[in-house]
Amino acid sequence: MIRWGEEKRRADPGFFCRKIVEGVCQPVWLVSDTRRVSDIQWFQEAYGDVTQTVRVVATEESRQQRGWVFTPGVDDAESECGLDNFGTFDWVIENHGDEQSLEEQLEHLVEFVRSRL
């Protein structure tokens, strides 16, 4: 499946992004799990300044506590770390295990979204 997706992206970097929005009009799009710079660039080109990027981060320790185990060839592939050097995200949500902190961060993001409606 990954190989097929990579072939599609090589032929047309916006293939999957266009599929998401095709024929649908929404005041707000929450696109989870973008994995490549080309995905973000497509949305920025299509929607301009209203595009907001959100990065969710967690320490390796907190990820391991949740059961994550590094798998070579998977966790170091572009599909998993293609945005690690993207640059500046508009929002960075820290998900290290502190529920109150996570909730507060998400409240700020939701408030921002509501302010744009």
C-alpha positions in Angstrom: 0.0 0.0 0.0 2.8 2.4 0.9 4.5 1.6 -2.4 1.3 2.3 -4.4 0.8 5.6 -2.5 4.4 6.7 -3.2 3.9 6.0 -6.9 0.7 8.1 -6.9 2.5 10.9 -5.1 5.5 10.8 -7.5 3.1 11.2 -10.5 1.0 13.8 -8.8 1.9 15.2 -5.3 -1.6 16.6 -4.8 -3.4 13.4 -5.7 -4.6 12.4 -2.2 -5.2 16.0 -1.0 -7.5 16.7 -3.9 -9.4 13.5 -3.2 -10.1 14.7 0.3 -11.7 18.0 -0.7 -13.3 17.0 -4.0 -16.9 18.1 -4.2 -17.2 19.1 -0.6 -17.4 22.6 0.8 -16.6 23.1 4.5 -16.0 26.2 6.6 -13.2 24.4 8.5 -11.1 21.4 7.4 -9.3 19.3 10.0 -7.0 17.1 8.0 -5.3 14.7 10.3 -2.2 12.7 9.5 -0.6 14.7 6.8 2.8 13.0 6.5 4.7 14.9 3.8 5.8 18.4 3.1 4.0 18.2 -0.3 0.7 17.6 1.5 1.1 20.8 3.6 2.3 22.7 0.6 -0.8 21.6 -1.4 -3.1 22.9 1.3 -1.2 26.1 1.6 -1.3 26.7 -2.1 -5.0 25.8 -2.4 -6.2 27.7 0.7 -3.5 30.2 1.4 -3.2 32.1 4.7 -6.2 30.4 6.3 -4.2 27.1 6.4 -3.0 26.4 9.9 -0.5 23.6 10.6 -0.6 21.7 13.9 2.1 19.4 15.1 1.5 16.9 17.9 4.7 15.9 19.7 5.4 13.5 22.5 8.7 12.5 24.1 10.1 9.1 23.1 9.7 8.1 26.8 6.0 8.9 26.9 5.4 7.2 23.6 7.1 4.0 24.9 4.9 4.2 28.0 2.0 4.0 25.6 3.4 0.8 24.1 5.3 2.3 21.1 8.4 0.4 20.1 10.7 1.7 17.4 10.6 -0.4 14.2 13.5 0.2 11.8 12.3 0.6 8.2 8.9 1.8 9.5 9.4 4.5 12.1 12.3 6.1 10.2 10.5 6.1 6.8 9.2 9.2 5.2 5.6 8.3 5.9 6.5 8.6 9.7 9.1 11.3 9.8 8.7 13.3 6.6 7.6 16.4 8.5 10.3 16.3 11.2 12.3 19.0 9.4 9.3 20.9 7.9 10.0 24.1 9.7 7.7 26.2 11.8 4.2 24.9 12.6 1.5 27.3 13.5 0.6 25.2 16.5 2.6 22.7 18.5 0.6 20.5 20.8 2.6 18.7 23.5 1.2 15.3 24.4 3.6 14.0 27.0 0.9 12.5 29.3 -0.3 15.5 31.2 -4.0 15.5 30.5 -4.7 19.0 31.9 -1.9 20.5 29.9 -3.1 18.7 26.7 -6.7 19.9 27.4 -5.6 23.5 27.8 -3.6 23.4 24.6 -6.5 22.0 22.7 -8.9 24.6 24.2 -6.7 27.3 22.8 -6.7 25.7 19.4 -10.5 25.3 19.4 -10.9 28.9 20.5 -8.8 30.0 17.5 -10.8 27.9 15.1 -14.0 29.3 16.4 -12.7 32.8 16.1 -12.2 32.2 12.4 -15.8 31.0 11.7 
